[in-house]
Amino acid sequence: MKYDVAIDRLRRALLCALPGHDEFLQLSGHVRPDLEAVRRADPSPRESAVLAVIYPKGDDAHVLLMLRPEYDGVHSGQIAFPGGRREEEDPDLQATALREFHEETGASTTGLMVLGALSPVYIPPSRSLVTPFVAHTYQLGPLAPDAREVAALIEAPLATLLDPDVLRRGDRTVQVMGRDVEVAYFDVDGHMVWGATAMMISELRQLLRSLGDSDIR
């Protein structure tokens, strides 16, 4: 029962003003006006959506992440939430997130309850404006990842993402908006989660912290 109440509280929190990404951006040496200026310079970004699914496994809540394969592209080998670009047949971005989640993970979307959306994230290298949706299910079901899109699926305990010690900085320097910056990232079971996905996780962490003893862990 406490778990159900906590999920409902998260759903209601997603309907209110969101914390955004300022807290995480500051750790990487960015400020919001910089990203807003880059976003304004791209009037027609590619719309995309991802899905962060919270589900119980054993005694703990988990979130499903994926490792992208190595390829000749800007997101090669990165950790991400399942998702992708909006297609013409998608009625809205939530439909995009659900379709891509099924295509990439093989998991059924039957029984998934979409709780709401986090703040969109603009990704300059791919000119993508990504809307992250948060969903919940009691039974994730069998997983059959698409080998072309997914090198591995990572079932990350939510308690790990909430642990203050997993948020770190350093180890990688990237060219962002014309200058080198040291990145902030999450160390999730030895995986370096940085960039847009880390921004999404950071905002989700802030929301969960705002719920106090949420019992989603």
C-alpha positions as semicolon CSV with decimal commas, in nm:
position;residue;x (nm);y (nm);z (nm)
1;M;0,000;0,000;0,000
2;K;0,281;0,246;0,085
3;Y;0,437;0,174;-0,253
4;D;0,109;0,251;-0,432
5;V;0,070;0,576;-0,239
6;A;0,426;0,676;-0,327
7;I;0,367;0,608;-0,698
8;D;0,054;0,824;-0,686
9;R;0,246;1,102;-0,512
10;L;0,509;1,089;-0,786
11;R;0,233;1,108;-1,049
12;R;0,093;1,419;-0,883
13;A;0,440;1,573;-0,851
14;L;0,493;1,533;-1,226
15;L;0,182;1,748;-1,284
16;C;0,331;2,039;-1,087
17;A;0,620;2,274;-1,163
18;L;0,929;2,064;-1,232
19;P;1,274;2,130;-1,082
20;G;1,444;2,135;-1,422
21;H;1,814;2,080;-1,478
22;D;1,988;2,377;-1,314
23;E;2,122;2,173;-1,022
24;F;2,290;1,920;-1,251
25;L;2,406;2,177;-1,508
26;Q;2,598;2,368;-1,245
27;L;2,800;2,058;-1,161
28;S;2,915;2,042;-1,525
29;G;3,000;2,409;-1,552
30;H;2,693;2,503;-1,757
31;V;2,422;2,757;-1,697
32;R;2,071;2,743;-1,838
33;P;2,103;3,056;-2,058
34;D;2,383;2,883;-2,251
35;L;2,167;2,586;-2,339
36;E;1,865;2,805;-2,409
37;A;2,073;3,006;-2,657
38;V;2,179;2,688;-2,836
39;R;1,820;2,566;-2,837
40;R;1,692;2,893;-2,988
41;A;1,947;2,864;-3,266
42;D;1,777;2,541;-3,380
43;P;1,415;2,631;-3,460
44;S;1,322;2,283;-3,584
45;P;1,482;2,019;-3,362
46;R;1,405;1,650;-3,410
47;E;1,138;1,545;-3,163
48;S;1,219;1,237;-2,958
49;A;1,091;1,067;-2,644
50;V;1,224;0,817;-2,392
51;L;1,058;0,612;-2,119
52;A;1,183;0,568;-1,763
53;V;0,991;0,269;-1,627
54;I;0,980;0,211;-1,251
55;Y;0,894;-0,146;-1,147
56;P;0,939;-0,374;-0,847
57;K;1,192;-0,654;-0,861
58;G;1,241;-0,857;-0,546
59;D;1,212;-0,618;-0,254
60;D;1,331;-0,312;-0,444
61;A;1,207;-0,073;-0,711
62;H;1,414;-0,064;-1,029
63;V;1,448;0,155;-1,338
64;L;1,535;0,009;-1,678
65;L;1,831;0,158;-1,866
66;M;2,004;0,041;-2,183
67;L;2,357;0,040;-2,317
68;R;2,375;0,149;-2,679
69;P;2,602;-0,048;-2,914
70;E;2,924;0,096;-3,047
71;Y;2,861;0,264;-3,381
72;D;2,968;0,564;-3,588
73;G;2,746;0,821;-3,419
74;V;2,728;1,078;-3,140
75;H;2,557;0,846;-2,889
76;S;2,773;0,540;-2,947
77;G;2,821;0,324;-2,637
78;Q;2,619;0,551;-2,410
79;I;2,373;0,461;-2,135
80;A;2,019;0,583;-2,203
81;F;1,655;0,526;-2,130
82;P;1,480;0,331;-2,407
83;G;1,342;0,569;-2,666
84;G;1,392;0,734;-3,001
85;R;1,260;0,971;-3,263
86;R;0,895;1,049;-3,323
87;E;0,753;0,886;-3,635
88;E;0,473;1,022;-3,853
89;E;0,233;0,756;-3,729
90;D;0,286;0,850;-3,362
91;P;-0,012;1,058;-3,244
92;D;0,198;1,221;-2,972
93;L;0,532;1,192;-2,794
94;Q;0,393;0,961;-2,527
95;A;0,306;0,718;-2,805
96;T;0,662;0,755;-2,934
97;A;0,805;0,667;-2,594
98;L;0,583;0,359;-2,559
99;R;0,649;0,236;-2,914
100;E;1,026;0,279;-2,885
101;F;1,031;0,115;-2,542
102;H;0,863;-0,194;-2,684
103;E;1,078;-0,202;-2,999
104;E;1,407;-0,168;-2,812
105;T;1,343;-0,383;-2,504
106;G;1,087;-0,632;-2,634
107;A;0,881;-0,577;-2,318
108;S;0,506;-0,543;-2,353
109;T;0,359;-0,200;-2,280
110;T;0,037;-0,362;-2,155
111;G;0,000;-0,271;-1,790
112;L;0,232;0,028;-1,811
113;M;0,088;0,338;-1,646
114;V;0,243;0,661;-1,769
115;L;0,272;0,893;-1,469
116;G;0,381;1,207;-1,653
117;A;0,673;1,376;-1,822
118;L;0,996;1,532;-1,701
119;S;1,144;1,848;-1,852
120;P;1,249;1,815;-2,218
121;V;1,623;1,799;-2,286
122;Y;1,782;1,949;-2,596
123;I;2,083;1,753;-2,727
124;P;2,294;1,975;-2,956
125;P;2,506;1,705;-3,130
126;S;2,198;1,521;-3,262
127;R;1,969;1,828;-3,278
128;S;1,715;1,636;-3,073
129;L;1,457;1,770;-2,830
130;V;1,387;1,473;-2,604
131;T;1,085;1,446;-2,375
132;P;1,134;1,190;-2,094
133;F;0,820;1,014;-1,973
134;V;0,800;0,829;-1,642
135;A;0,590;0,513;-1,618
136;H;0,517;0,242;-1,365
137;T;0,429;-0,124;-1,390
138;Y;0,395;-0,406;-1,137
139;Q;0,524;-0,664;-1,384
140;L;0,781;-0,572;-1,647
141;G;0,748;-0,905;-1,824
142;P;0,997;-1,086;-2,050
143;L;1,272;-0,878;-2,209
144;A;1,395;-0,938;-2,563
145;P;1,619;-0,645;-2,656
146;D;1,678;-0,553;-3,021
147;A;2,046;-0,632;-3,081
148;R;2,072;-0,357;-3,342
149;E;1,968;-0,092;-3,088
150;V;2,070;-0,239;-2,754
151;A;2,401;-0,387;-2,641
152;A;2,264;-0,463;-2,293
153;L;1,973;-0,382;-2,065
154;I;2,055;-0,255;-1,718
155;E;1,806;-0,307;-1,435
156;A;1,920;-0,034;-1,198
157;P;1,788;-0,033;-0,841
158;L;1,620;0,299;-0,773
159;A;1,803;0,312;-0,440
160;T;2,130;0,317;-0,636
161;L;2,018;0,619;-0,839
162;L;1,913;0,796;-0,518
163;D;2,243;0,725;-0,341
164;P;2,437;1,054;-0,309
165;D;2,766;0,871;-0,370
166;V;2,678;0,770;-0,727
167;L;2,684;1,133;-0,845
168;R;3,040;1,219;-0,943
169;R;3,231;1,447;-1,176
170;G;3,540;1,417;-1,388
171;D;3,687;1,129;-1,588
172;R;3,564;1,263;-1,921
173;T;3,605;1,589;-2,104
174;V;3,379;1,668;-2,396
175;Q;3,345;1,957;-2,637
176;V;3,021;2,133;-2,550
177;M;2,911;2,461;-2,701
178;G;3,263;2,546;-2,812
179;R;3,446;2,477;-2,487
180;D;3,585;2,182;-2,296
181;V;3,405;2,097;-1,973
182;E;3,445;1,835;-1,705
183;V;3,127;1,632;-1,689
184;A;2,911;1,529;-1,398
185;Y;2,788;1,172;-1,419
186;F;2,623;0,889;-1,229
187;D;2,822;0,573;-1,157
188;V;2,555;0,304;-1,189
189;D;2,704;-0,039;-1,120
190;G;3,025;0,065;-1,294
191;H;2,848;0,228;-1,589
192;M;2,914;0,596;-1,654
193;V;2,578;0,768;-1,711
194;W;2,630;1,123;-1,834
195;G;2,487;1,380;-2,072
196;A;2,114;1,402;-2,137
197;T;2,029;1,081;-1,950
198;A;2,212;1,206;-1,642
199;M;2,013;1,530;-1,659
200;M;1,690;1,329;-1,666
201;I;1,799;1,111;-1,373
202;S;1,898;1,419;-1,175
203;E;1,554;1,574;-1,216
204;L;1,383;1,246;-1,125
205;R;1,604;1,226;-0,813
206;Q;1,500;1,577;-0,712
207;L;1,134;1,488;-0,751
208;L;1,172;1,171;-0,546
209;R;1,366;1,357;-0,276
210;S;1,084;1,612;-0,259
211;L;0,846;1,329;-0,167
212;G;1,049;1,253;0,144
213;D;1,023;0,894;0,263
214;S;0,857;0,789;-0,062
215;D;0,884;0,409;-0,027
216;I;0,981;0,396;-0,396
217;R;1,318;0,236;-0,342
